Amino acid sequence: MSEFYLVGKIVNTQGLKGEVRVMSQTDFPEERFKVGSQLTIFDRNRPVETVEVDRHRRQKQFEIVHFKGFDDINQVEPFKGMTLQVAEENRKDQLGQETYYYDDIIGLQVQDESGNKIGVIDSILSLGSNDVWVLKRSDNGKELLIPVIHDVVKQVDLTRQTVTIALIEGLMDE
């Protein structure tokens, strides 16, 4: 069986013609929800249905998605609360330099340029021009927000499972 990766959660229906409102949890929403994309709907950890996107638009913070053959609200109503996942073979293969999948980054150990451990990346916020990594600090368990910009993120080493950052002024202030 293929490995699957989370791309969004169906939070509600949209209108009466089978559209669903999706809270995106992917690094490539324009790729994941484009017309022709194959996604699998999961209820907890169990695949329910494989669907094909035949319409997509963005509305506020949601992706509005319509699946081929699901033309009525009653057909998509049972999907509320379920997740959308992409099979590994349908994942975008060629990432640009210094571009990573969210699930490659979450869980990485973060250290400063001297090798001192700072914490572990717990989640990612997608805020406009750049992402922000949310770290759980090693010393006090509090959250630390790391902007993903060249001045801060100096190296991502997926092999060693580490990220090296520059401690710019104000970054570690409580």
VODODREN-697073 format. One record per atom (N, C-alpha, C): residue number from 1; atom name; x negated, y, z negated. Coordinates in steps of 0.05 Angstrom, whole numbers, plus 5000, padded with zeros to 4 digits. Example, Ala and Ser with C-alpha at 12.3 -4.5 7.8 and 13.67 -1.06 7.14 Angstrom:
BEGIN
{1; 'N'; {4736; 4886; 4844}};
{1; 'CA'; {4754; 4910; 4844}};
{1; 'C'; {4736; 4934; 4844}};
{2; 'N'; {4743; 4955; 4858}};
{2; 'CA'; {4727; 4979; 4857}};
{2; 'C'; {4742; 5001; 4843}};
***
This chain:
BEGIN
{1; 'N'; {4983; 4976; 5000}};
{1; 'CA'; {5000; 5000; 5000}};
{1; 'C'; {4982; 5025; 5000}};
{2; 'N'; {4991; 5045; 5014}};
{2; 'CA'; {4977; 5070; 5016}};
{2; 'C'; {4975; 5084; 4988}};
{3; 'N'; {4955; 5101; 4986}};
{3; 'CA'; {4954; 5118; 4963}};
{3; 'C'; {4969; 5143; 4970}};
{4; 'N'; {4984; 5155; 4951}};
{4; 'CA'; {5000; 5178; 4956}};
{4; 'C'; {4990; 5202; 4939}};
{5; 'N'; {4995; 5226; 4949}};
{5; 'CA'; {4987; 5251; 4936}};
{5; 'C'; {5011; 5269; 4934}};
{6; 'N'; {5014; 5281; 4910}};
{6; 'CA'; {5037; 5299; 4905}};
{6; 'C'; {5034; 5324; 4921}};
{7; 'N'; {5057; 5332; 4934}};
{7; 'CA'; {5057; 5357; 4949}};
{7; 'C'; {5079; 5376; 4940}};
{8; 'N'; {5098; 5366; 4925}};
{8; 'CA'; {5119; 5384; 4915}};
{8; 'C'; {5140; 5369; 4900}};
{9; 'N'; {5157; 5385; 4887}};
{9; 'CA'; {5180; 5374; 4872}};
{9; 'C'; {5206; 5387; 4883}};
{10; 'N'; {5225; 5370; 4888}};
{10; 'CA'; {5251; 5379; 4898}};
{10; 'C'; {5266; 5389; 4873}};
{11; 'N'; {5270; 5415; 4872}};
{11; 'CA'; {5283; 5427; 4848}};
{11; 'C'; {5313; 5432; 4852}};
{12; 'N'; {5322; 5433; 4877}};
{12; 'CA'; {5350; 5437; 4881}};
{12; 'C'; {5357; 5434; 4910}};
{13; 'N'; {5383; 5435; 4916}};
{13; 'CA'; {5392; 5436; 4944}};
{13; 'C'; {5393; 5465; 4952}};
{14; 'N'; {5395; 5470; 4978}};
{14; 'CA'; {5396; 5497; 4989}};
{14; 'C'; {5418; 5497; 5010}};
{15; 'N'; {5440; 5510; 5004}};
{15; 'CA'; {5462; 5511; 5023}};
{15; 'C'; {5476; 5484; 5025}};
{16; 'N'; {5492; 5481; 5046}};
{16; 'CA'; {5509; 5457; 5049}};
{16; 'C'; {5500; 5438; 5071}};
{17; 'N'; {5479; 5446; 5086}};
{17; 'CA'; {5471; 5430; 5110}};
{17; 'C'; {5447; 5413; 5106}};
{18; 'N'; {5442; 5404; 5081}};
{18; 'CA'; {5421; 5384; 5076}};
{18; 'C'; {5393; 5395; 5070}};
{19; 'N'; {5391; 5421; 5067}};
{19; 'CA'; {5364; 5432; 5059}};
{19; 'C'; {5359; 5428; 5030}};
{20; 'N'; {5333; 5425; 5023}};
{20; 'CA'; {5325; 5424; 4995}};
{20; 'C'; {5306; 5446; 4988}};
{21; 'N'; {5306; 5454; 4963}};
{21; 'CA'; {5288; 5475; 4953}};
{21; 'C'; {5265; 5460; 4939}};
{22; 'N'; {5241; 5465; 4949}};
{22; 'CA'; {5217; 5451; 4939}};
{22; 'C'; {5198; 5470; 4925}};
{23; 'N'; {5189; 5463; 4901}};
{23; 'CA'; {5168; 5478; 4888}};
{23; 'C'; {5142; 5465; 4897}};
{24; 'N'; {5127; 5479; 4914}};
{24; 'CA'; {5103; 5468; 4926}};
{24; 'C'; {5082; 5463; 4905}};
{25; 'N'; {5068; 5440; 4907}};
{25; 'CA'; {5046; 5433; 4890}};
{25; 'C'; {5023; 5422; 4908}};
{26; 'N'; {5019; 5436; 4930}};
{26; 'CA'; {4999; 5428; 4949}};
{26; 'C'; {4981; 5451; 4956}};
{27; 'N'; {4957; 5444; 4965}};
{27; 'CA'; {4938; 5464; 4974}};
{27; 'C'; {4943; 5472; 5003}};
{28; 'N'; {4960; 5458; 5017}};
{28; 'CA'; {4965; 5464; 5046}};
{28; 'C'; {4996; 5463; 5051}};
{29; 'N'; {5011; 5482; 5039}};
{29; 'CA'; {5040; 5481; 5044}};
{29; 'C'; {5048; 5484; 5074}};
{30; 'N'; {5033; 5500; 5089}};
{30; 'CA'; {5039; 5504; 5117}};
{30; 'C'; {5035; 5478; 5133}};
{31; 'N'; {5016; 5461; 5124}};
{31; 'CA'; {5010; 5436; 5137}};
{31; 'C'; {5030; 5414; 5127}};
{32; 'N'; {5034; 5413; 5101}};
{32; 'CA'; {5050; 5392; 5089}};
{32; 'C'; {5080; 5393; 5098}};
{33; 'N'; {5090; 5417; 5101}};
{33; 'CA'; {5119; 5420; 5107}};
{33; 'C'; {5125; 5428; 5135}};
{34; 'N'; {5105; 5426; 5153}};
{34; 'CA'; {5110; 5433; 5181}};
{34; 'C'; {5127; 5412; 5194}};
{35; 'N'; {5141; 5421; 5215}};
{35; 'CA'; {5159; 5403; 5230}};
{35; 'C'; {5143; 5379; 5240}};
{36; 'N'; {5154; 5355; 5235}};
{36; 'CA'; {5141; 5330; 5243}};
{36; 'C'; {5126; 5317; 5220}};
{37; 'N'; {5121; 5331; 5198}};
{37; 'CA'; {5107; 5319; 5175}};
{37; 'C'; {5122; 5295; 5164}};
{38; 'N'; {5108; 5274; 5157}};
{38; 'CA'; {5119; 5251; 5144}};
{38; 'C'; {5114; 5253; 5114}};
{39; 'N'; {5135; 5252; 5098}};
{39; 'CA'; {5132; 5253; 5069}};
{39; 'C'; {5148; 5230; 5057}};
{40; 'N'; {5141; 5223; 5033}};
{40; 'CA'; {5156; 5202; 5019}};
{40; 'C'; {5167; 5214; 4993}};
{41; 'N'; {5193; 5209; 4989}};
{41; 'CA'; {5207; 5219; 4965}};
{41; 'C'; {5203; 5197; 4943}};
{42; 'N'; {5193; 5206; 4920}};
{42; 'CA'; {5189; 5188; 4897}};
{42; 'C'; {5207; 5195; 4874}};
{43; 'N'; {5218; 5175; 4861}};
{43; 'CA'; {5233; 5178; 4836}};
{43; 'C'; {5215; 5166; 4815}};
{44; 'N'; {5204; 5183; 4798}};
{44; 'CA'; {5183; 5175; 4779}};
{44; 'C'; {5159; 5164; 4796}};
{45; 'N'; {5151; 5139; 4793}};
{45; 'CA'; {5129; 5129; 4808}};
{45; 'C'; {5138; 5109; 4830}};
{46; 'N'; {5164; 5110; 4837}};
{46; 'CA'; {5175; 5091; 4856}};
{46; 'C'; {5183; 5105; 4882}};
{47; 'N'; {5173; 5096; 4905}};
{47; 'CA'; {5181; 5108; 4930}};
{47; 'C'; {5211; 5103; 4936}};
{48; 'N'; {5225; 5123; 4944}};
{48; 'CA'; {5254; 5121; 4949}};
{48; 'C'; {5260; 5121; 4979}};
{49; 'N'; {5247; 5140; 4993}};
{49; 'CA'; {5254; 5144; 5022}};
{49; 'C'; {5231; 5159; 5035}};
{50; 'N'; {5224; 5150; 5059}};
{50; 'CA'; {5205; 5165; 5076}};
{50; 'C'; {5221; 5182; 5095}};
{51; 'N'; {5213; 5208; 5096}};
{51; 'CA'; {5229; 5227; 5111}};
{51; 'C'; {5210; 5243; 5130}};
{52; 'N'; {5222; 5255; 5150}};
{52; 'CA'; {5208; 5272; 5169}};
{52; 'C'; {5219; 5300; 5167}};
{53; 'N'; {5201; 5320; 5165}};
{53; 'CA'; {5209; 5348; 5163}};
{53; 'C'; {5217; 5356; 5192}};
{54; 'N'; {5242; 5368; 5194}};
{54; 'CA'; {5249; 5379; 5220}};
{54; 'C'; {5255; 5409; 5219}};
{55; 'N'; {5255; 5420; 5195}};
{55; 'CA'; {5257; 5449; 5192}};
{55; 'C'; {5243; 5457; 5166}};
{56; 'N'; {5231; 5481; 5167}};
{56; 'CA'; {5217; 5491; 5143}};
{56; 'C'; {5216; 5521; 5144}};
{57; 'N'; {5220; 5533; 5121}};
{57; 'CA'; {5216; 5562; 5118}};
{57; 'C'; {5209; 5567; 5089}};
{58; 'N'; {5196; 5590; 5085}};
{58; 'CA'; {5189; 5598; 5058}};
{58; 'C'; {5209; 5619; 5048}};
{59; 'N'; {5218; 5616; 5023}};
{59; 'CA'; {5237; 5635; 5011}};
{59; 'C'; {5228; 5640; 4983}};
{60; 'N'; {5219; 5664; 4978}};
{60; 'CA'; {5208; 5672; 4952}};
{60; 'C'; {5186; 5652; 4945}};
{61; 'N'; {5187; 5639; 4921}};
{61; 'CA'; {5165; 5620; 4914}};
{61; 'C'; {5171; 5591; 4922}};
{62; 'N'; {5192; 5587; 4938}};
{62; 'CA'; {5200; 5560; 4945}};
{62; 'C'; {5196; 5554; 4975}};
{63; 'N'; {5192; 5529; 4980}};
{63; 'CA'; {5192; 5519; 5008}};
{63; 'C'; {5220; 5508; 5012}};
{64; 'N'; {5234; 5517; 5033}};
{64; 'CA'; {5260; 5507; 5040}};
{64; 'C'; {5256; 5487; 5063}};
{65; 'N'; {5263; 5462; 5057}};
{65; 'CA'; {5256; 5440; 5076}};
{65; 'C'; {5281; 5425; 5083}};
{66; 'N'; {5283; 5417; 5109}};
{66; 'CA'; {5305; 5401; 5119}};
{66; 'C'; {5292; 5375; 5131}};
{67; 'N'; {5304; 5352; 5124}};
{67; 'CA'; {5294; 5327; 5134}};
{67; 'C'; {5311; 5317; 5157}};
{68; 'N'; {5298; 5306; 5177}};
{68; 'CA'; {5312; 5295; 5200}};
{68; 'C'; {5333; 5274; 5191}};
{69; 'N'; {5358; 5277; 5200}};
{69; 'CA'; {5379; 5258; 5194}};
{69; 'C'; {5393; 5263; 5168}};
{70; 'N'; {5386; 5284; 5153}};
{70; 'CA'; {5399; 5290; 5128}};
{70; 'C'; {5413; 5317; 5132}};
{71; 'N'; {5437; 5317; 5142}};
{71; 'CA'; {5451; 5341; 5150}};
{71; 'C'; {5473; 5351; 5132}};
{72; 'N'; {5475; 5339; 5108}};
{72; 'CA'; {5496; 5346; 5089}};
{72; 'C'; {5485; 5347; 5061}};
{73; 'N'; {5495; 5366; 5045}};
{73; 'CA'; {5486; 5369; 5018}};
{73; 'C'; {5489; 5343; 5002}};
{74; 'N'; {5510; 5327; 5008}};
{74; 'CA'; {5515; 5303; 4993}};
{74; 'C'; {5493; 5282; 4998}};
{75; 'N'; {5480; 5283; 5020}};
{75; 'CA'; {5458; 5264; 5026}};
{75; 'C'; {5432; 5271; 5011}};
{76; 'N'; {5428; 5297; 5005}};
{76; 'CA'; {5403; 5305; 4992}};
{76; 'C'; {5406; 5310; 4962}};
{77; 'N'; {5431; 5313; 4953}};
{77; 'CA'; {5436; 5318; 4924}};
{77; 'C'; {5423; 5298; 4906}};
{78; 'N'; {5422; 5272; 4913}};
{78; 'CA'; {5409; 5252; 4895}};
{78; 'C'; {5379; 5256; 4893}};
{79; 'N'; {5366; 5272; 4911}};
{79; 'CA'; {5338; 5276; 4911}};
{79; 'C'; {5329; 5297; 4891}};
{80; 'N'; {5348; 5312; 4879}};
{80; 'CA'; {5340; 5333; 4860}};
{80; 'C'; {5324; 5321; 4837}};
{81; 'N'; {5302; 5335; 4830}};
{81; 'CA'; {5285; 5326; 4809}};
{81; 'C'; {5263; 5306; 4817}};
{82; 'N'; {5265; 5296; 4842}};
{82; 'CA'; {5245; 5277; 4852}};
{82; 'C'; {5222; 5292; 4864}};
{83; 'N'; {5200; 5277; 4869}};
{83; 'CA'; {5176; 5290; 4880}};
{83; 'C'; {5173; 5282; 4910}};
{84; 'N'; {5159; 5299; 4924}};
{84; 'CA'; {5151; 5294; 4952}};
{84; 'C'; {5121; 5288; 4951}};
{85; 'N'; {5113; 5266; 4964}};
{85; 'CA'; {5085; 5259; 4966}};
{85; 'C'; {5078; 5252; 4994}};
{86; 'N'; {5052; 5256; 5000}};
{86; 'CA'; {5042; 5250; 5026}};
{86; 'C'; {5024; 5225; 5024}};
{87; 'N'; {5026; 5207; 5043}};
{87; 'CA'; {5009; 5183; 5044}};
{87; 'C'; {4981; 5192; 5052}};
{88; 'N'; {4962; 5177; 5042}};
{88; 'CA'; {4934; 5184; 5047}};
{88; 'C'; {4928; 5187; 5077}};
{89; 'N'; {4940; 5170; 5094}};
{89; 'CA'; {4934; 5171; 5122}};
{89; 'C'; {4946; 5195; 5136}};
{90; 'N'; {4965; 5209; 5123}};
{90; 'CA'; {4977; 5233; 5134}};
{90; 'C'; {4965; 5259; 5121}};
{91; 'N'; {4945; 5255; 5105}};
{91; 'CA'; {4933; 5278; 5092}};
{91; 'C'; {4914; 5292; 5112}};
{92; 'N'; {4911; 5318; 5110}};
{92; 'CA'; {4893; 5332; 5128}};
{92; 'C'; {4865; 5323; 5122}};
{93; 'N'; {4852; 5313; 5143}};
{93; 'CA'; {4825; 5300; 5139}};
{93; 'C'; {4802; 5320; 5138}};
{94; 'N'; {4801; 5338; 5156}};
{94; 'CA'; {4778; 5356; 5158}};
{94; 'C'; {4782; 5382; 5143}};
{95; 'N'; {4770; 5384; 5120}};
{95; 'CA'; {4772; 5409; 5105}};
{95; 'C'; {4748; 5427; 5113}};
{96; 'N'; {4753; 5452; 5111}};
{96; 'CA'; {4731; 5471; 5117}};
{96; 'C'; {4710; 5470; 5094}};
{97; 'N'; {4688; 5482; 5099}};
{97; 'CA'; {4667; 5483; 5079}};
{97; 'C'; {4677; 5499; 5055}};
{98; 'N'; {4670; 5489; 5031}};
{98; 'CA'; {4679; 5501; 5006}};
{98; 'C'; {4709; 5501; 5003}};
{99; 'N'; {4723; 5481; 5015}};
{99; 'CA'; {4752; 5478; 5012}};
{99; 'C'; {4756; 5450; 5001}};
{100; 'N'; {4773; 5448; 4981}};
{100; 'CA'; {4777; 5423; 4967}};
{100; 'C'; {4807; 5417; 4962}};
{101; 'N'; {4813; 5392; 4960}};
{101; 'CA'; {4840; 5384; 4952}};
{101; 'C'; {4843; 5390; 4922}};
{102; 'N'; {4867; 5399; 4914}};
{102; 'CA'; {4872; 5404; 4886}};
{102; 'C'; {4864; 5380; 4868}};
{103; 'N'; {4872; 5356; 4877}};
{103; 'CA'; {4867; 5333; 4860}};
{103; 'C'; {4837; 5326; 4859}};
{104; 'N'; {4821; 5337; 4877}};
{104; 'CA'; {4792; 5334; 4875}};
{104; 'C'; {4780; 5352; 4853}};
{105; 'N'; {4793; 5375; 4848}};
{105; 'CA'; {4783; 5395; 4830}};
{105; 'C'; {4792; 5390; 4801}};
{106; 'N'; {4818; 5383; 4798}};
{106; 'CA'; {4829; 5379; 4771}};
{106; 'C'; {4814; 5356; 4758}};
{107; 'N'; {4804; 5361; 4734}};
{107; 'CA'; {4789; 5342; 4718}};
{107; 'C'; {4759; 5345; 4719}};
{108; 'N'; {4750; 5363; 4737}};
{108; 'CA'; {4721; 5368; 4738}};
{108; 'C'; {4711; 5382; 4713}};
{109; 'N'; {4687; 5375; 4705}};
{109; 'CA'; {4673; 5388; 4682}};
{109; 'C'; {4661; 5414; 4692}};
{110; 'N'; {4665; 5435; 4677}};
{110; 'CA'; {4655; 5462; 4684}};
{110; 'C'; {4632; 5469; 4666}};
{111; 'N'; {4610; 5478; 4678}};
{111; 'CA'; {4586; 5486; 4662}};
{111; 'C'; {4577; 5514; 4672}};
{112; 'N'; {4561; 5527; 4654}};
{112; 'CA'; {4549; 5552; 4663}};
{112; 'C'; {4523; 5546; 4678}};
{113; 'N'; {4510; 5567; 4687}};
{113; 'CA'; {4486; 5563; 4704}};
{113; 'C'; {4463; 5551; 4688}};
{114; 'N'; {4464; 5551; 4662}};
{114; 'CA'; {4444; 5538; 4645}};
{114; 'C'; {4450; 5510; 4639}};
{115; 'N'; {4473; 5500; 4648}};
{115; 'CA'; {4481; 5473; 4643}};
{115; 'C'; {4498; 5468; 4618}};
{116; 'N'; {4505; 5490; 4604}};
{116; 'CA'; {4522; 5488; 4580}};
{116; 'C'; {4551; 5482; 4588}};
{117; 'N'; {4562; 5461; 4576}};
{117; 'CA'; {4590; 5453; 4582}};
{117; 'C'; {4609; 5474; 4572}};
{118; 'N'; {4628; 5482; 4589}};
{118; 'CA'; {4648; 5502; 4581}};
{118; 'C'; {4676; 5489; 4578}};
{119; 'N'; {4683; 5470; 4595}};
{119; 'CA'; {4709; 5458; 4593}};
{119; 'C'; {4715; 5441; 4618}};
{120; 'N'; {4740; 5434; 4620}};
{120; 'CA'; {4750; 5416; 4642}};
{120; 'C'; {4773; 5431; 4656}};
{121; 'N'; {4773; 5429; 4683}};
{121; 'CA'; {4794; 5442; 4698}};
{121; 'C'; {4820; 5426; 4694}};
{122; 'N'; {4840; 5439; 4684}};
{122; 'CA'; {4865; 5427; 4676}};
{122; 'C'; {4887; 5430; 4697}};
{123; 'N'; {4887; 5453; 4711}};
{123; 'CA'; {4907; 5458; 4732}};
{123; 'C'; {4897; 5481; 4749}};
{124; 'N'; {4912; 5487; 4770}};
{124; 'CA'; {4905; 5507; 4790}};
{124; 'C'; {4929; 5525; 4795}};
{125; 'N'; {4924; 5551; 4793}};
{125; 'CA'; {4945; 5571; 4800}};
{125; 'C'; {4938; 5582; 4828}};
{126; 'N'; {4957; 5583; 4845}};
{126; 'CA'; {4953; 5595; 4871}};
{126; 'C'; {4964; 5623; 4871}};
{127; 'N'; {4947; 5643; 4869}};
{127; 'CA'; {4955; 5671; 4865}};
{127; 'C'; {4944; 5688; 4888}};
{128; 'N'; {4960; 5691; 4908}};
{128; 'CA'; {4952; 5710; 4929}};
{128; 'C'; {4926; 5703; 4944}};
{129; 'N'; {4907; 5721; 4942}};
{129; 'CA'; {4883; 5718; 4958}};
{129; 'C'; {4864; 5696; 4949}};
{130; 'N'; {4865; 5688; 4924}};
{130; 'CA'; {4848; 5666; 4915}};
{130; 'C'; {4862; 5650; 4893}};
{131; 'N'; {4853; 5625; 4891}};
{131; 'CA'; {4863; 5608; 4869}};
{131; 'C'; {4850; 5616; 4843}};
{132; 'N'; {4863; 5607; 4821}};
{132; 'CA'; {4852; 5610; 4795}};
{132; 'C'; {4852; 5582; 4782}};
{133; 'N'; {4829; 5574; 4772}};
{133; 'CA'; {4827; 5548; 4758}};
{133; 'C'; {4832; 5552; 4729}};
{134; 'N'; {4850; 5536; 4717}};
{134; 'CA'; {4856; 5537; 4689}};
{134; 'C'; {4839; 5516; 4675}};
{135; 'N'; {4821; 5526; 4658}};
{135; 'CA'; {4803; 5507; 4643}};
{135; 'C'; {4814; 5503; 4615}};
{136; 'N'; {4810; 5479; 4605}};
{136; 'CA'; {4814; 5474; 4577}};
{136; 'C'; {4786; 5475; 4565}};
{137; 'N'; {4781; 5494; 4548}};
{137; 'CA'; {4754; 5499; 4537}};
{137; 'C'; {4746; 5476; 4518}};
{138; 'N'; {4720; 5469; 4519}};
{138; 'CA'; {4709; 5448; 4502}};
{138; 'C'; {4706; 5457; 4473}};
{139; 'N'; {4700; 5483; 4469}};
{139; 'CA'; {4694; 5492; 4442}};
{139; 'C'; {4719; 5497; 4425}};
{140; 'N'; {4741; 5507; 4437}};
{140; 'CA'; {4764; 5513; 4421}};
{140; 'C'; {4791; 5503; 4432}};
{141; 'N'; {4790; 5489; 4455}};
{141; 'CA'; {4815; 5478; 4466}};
{141; 'C'; {4833; 5499; 4480}};
{142; 'N'; {4825; 5524; 4479}};
{142; 'CA'; {4842; 5545; 4491}};
{142; 'C'; {4838; 5545; 4522}};
{143; 'N'; {4857; 5558; 4535}};
{143; 'CA'; {4855; 5561; 4564}};
{143; 'C'; {4837; 5583; 4572}};
{144; 'N'; {4822; 5579; 4594}};
{144; 'CA'; {4805; 5599; 4605}};
{144; 'C'; {4811; 5600; 4635}};
{145; 'N'; {4817; 5624; 4645}};
{145; 'CA'; {4824; 5627; 4673}};
{145; 'C'; {4799; 5635; 4689}};
{146; 'N'; {4793; 5618; 4709}};
{146; 'CA'; {4769; 5622; 4726}};
{146; 'C'; {4778; 5630; 4754}};
{147; 'N'; {4772; 5654; 4763}};
{147; 'CA'; {4779; 5661; 4791}};
{147; 'C'; {4761; 5647; 4810}};
{148; 'N'; {4772; 5636; 4831}};
{148; 'CA'; {4756; 5621; 4850}};
{148; 'C'; {4746; 5641; 4871}};
{149; 'N'; {4724; 5654; 4863}};
{149; 'CA'; {4711; 5673; 4881}};
{149; 'C'; {4680; 5668; 4880}};
{150; 'N'; {4666; 5676; 4900}};
{150; 'CA'; {4637; 5670; 4902}};
{150; 'C'; {4621; 5682; 4879}};
{151; 'N'; {4629; 5704; 4867}};
{151; 'CA'; {4615; 5716; 4845}};
{151; 'C'; {4616; 5698; 4820}};
{152; 'N'; {4637; 5681; 4818}};
{152; 'CA'; {4641; 5664; 4794}};
{152; 'C'; {4634; 5635; 4800}};
{153; 'N'; {4646; 5623; 4820}};
{153; 'CA'; {4642; 5594; 4825}};
{153; 'C'; {4617; 5592; 4842}};
{154; 'N'; {4596; 5581; 4831}};
{154; 'CA'; {4570; 5579; 4844}};
{154; 'C'; {4566; 5553; 4858}};
{155; 'N'; {4576; 5531; 4847}};
{155; 'CA'; {4573; 5504; 4860}};
{155; 'C'; {4594; 5485; 4851}};
{156; 'N'; {4605; 5470; 4870}};
{156; 'CA'; {4623; 5448; 4865}};
{156; 'C'; {4609; 5423; 4874}};
{157; 'N'; {4605; 5405; 4855}};
{157; 'CA'; {4592; 5380; 4862}};
{157; 'C'; {4611; 5357; 4856}};
{158; 'N'; {4625; 5347; 4877}};
{158; 'CA'; {4644; 5326; 4873}};
{158; 'C'; {4631; 5300; 4865}};
{159; 'N'; {4607; 5295; 4874}};
{159; 'CA'; {4592; 5271; 4867}};
{159; 'C'; {4587; 5269; 4837}};
{160; 'N'; {4577; 5292; 4826}};
{160; 'CA'; {4571; 5293; 4797}};
{160; 'C'; {4596; 5301; 4781}};
{161; 'N'; {4618; 5307; 4795}};
{161; 'CA'; {4642; 5315; 4781}};
{161; 'C'; {4638; 5340; 4764}};
{162; 'N'; {4623; 5360; 4774}};
{162; 'CA'; {4618; 5384; 4759}};
{162; 'C'; {4622; 5409; 4777}};
{163; 'N'; {4627; 5431; 4763}};
{163; 'CA'; {4629; 5457; 4775}};
{163; 'C'; {4611; 5475; 4759}};
{164; 'N'; {4594; 5490; 4773}};
{164; 'CA'; {4577; 5510; 4759}};
{164; 'C'; {4587; 5537; 4765}};
{165; 'N'; {4591; 5553; 4743}};
{165; 'CA'; {4601; 5580; 4745}};
{165; 'C'; {4582; 5600; 4733}};
{166; 'N'; {4583; 5625; 4743}};
{166; 'CA'; {4569; 5647; 4731}};
{166; 'C'; {4587; 5660; 4710}};
{167; 'N'; {4576; 5665; 4687}};
{167; 'CA'; {4592; 5677; 4666}};
{167; 'C'; {4590; 5707; 4669}};
{168; 'N'; {4607; 5718; 4686}};
{168; 'CA'; {4608; 5747; 4691}};
{168; 'C'; {4620; 5760; 4666}};
{169; 'N'; {4615; 5786; 4664}};
{169; 'CA'; {4624; 5801; 4641}};
{169; 'C'; {4655; 5800; 4638}};
{170; 'N'; {4664; 5794; 4614}};
{170; 'CA'; {4693; 5793; 4608}};
{170; 'C'; {4706; 5766; 4613}};
{171; 'N'; {4692; 5747; 4625}};
{171; 'CA'; {4704; 5721; 4632}};
{171; 'C'; {4710; 5705; 4607}};
{172; 'N'; {4692; 5705; 4587}};
{172; 'CA'; {4696; 5688; 4564}};
{172; 'C'; {4709; 5703; 4540}};
{173; 'N'; {4716; 5728; 4545}};
{173; 'CA'; {4729; 5744; 4523}};
{173; 'C'; {4755; 5731; 4515}};
{174; 'N'; {4761; 5731; 4490}};
{174; 'CA'; {4786; 5719; 4480}};
{174; 'C'; {4808; 5739; 4481}};
***
